[in-house]
Amino acid sequence: MKIGVLAIAAWIVTGLIVLLGVSAGATIWFYMEPVVDSVPDPASYGMAVGAGFLALFLSLAVSLSLTVYAARCRTTGRAT
């Protein structure tokens, strides 16, 4: 597989993580908004947010790394 195609796929995955994270957050807010301050937030929400941001950070790091590597390969003429 060409490194450019792999970099594009990595950016698509990063975009999907953002899209699904925002969608999940909106869904949780829709169901939690009527009971805000009447019940405590479950601890699992904090863990889910932390795991989501960690997945986003790792995906972003991989996407950036692949993009830089692909650009470097293109400028040096090393095709992989």
DACORMO-V367901 format. One record per residue. N is the residue number from 0. RES is the residue in one letter. PHI is phi as a letter, one per 20 degrees, with the letter a starting at -180 (NA if undefined). Layout:
n: [N N]
res: [RES RES]
phi: [PHI PHI]
//
This chain:
n: [0 1 2 3 4 5 6 7 8 9 10 11 12 13 14 15 16 17 18 19 20 21 22 23 24 25 26 27 28 29 30 31 32 33 34 35 36 37 38 39 40 41 42 43 44 45 46 47 48 49 50 51 52 53 54 55 56 57 58 59 60 61 62 63 64 65 66 67 68 69 70 71 72 73 74 75 76 77 78 79]
res: [M K I G V L A I A A W I V T G L I V L L G V S A G A T I W F Y M E P V V D S V P D P A S Y G M A V G A G F L A L F L S L A V S L S L T V Y A A R C R T T G R A T]
phi: [NA f f f f f f f f f f f f f f f f f f f f f f f f f f f f g e e g f d g m e c f f f f f f f f f f f f f f f f f f f f f f f f f f f f f f f f f f f f e n e e c]
//
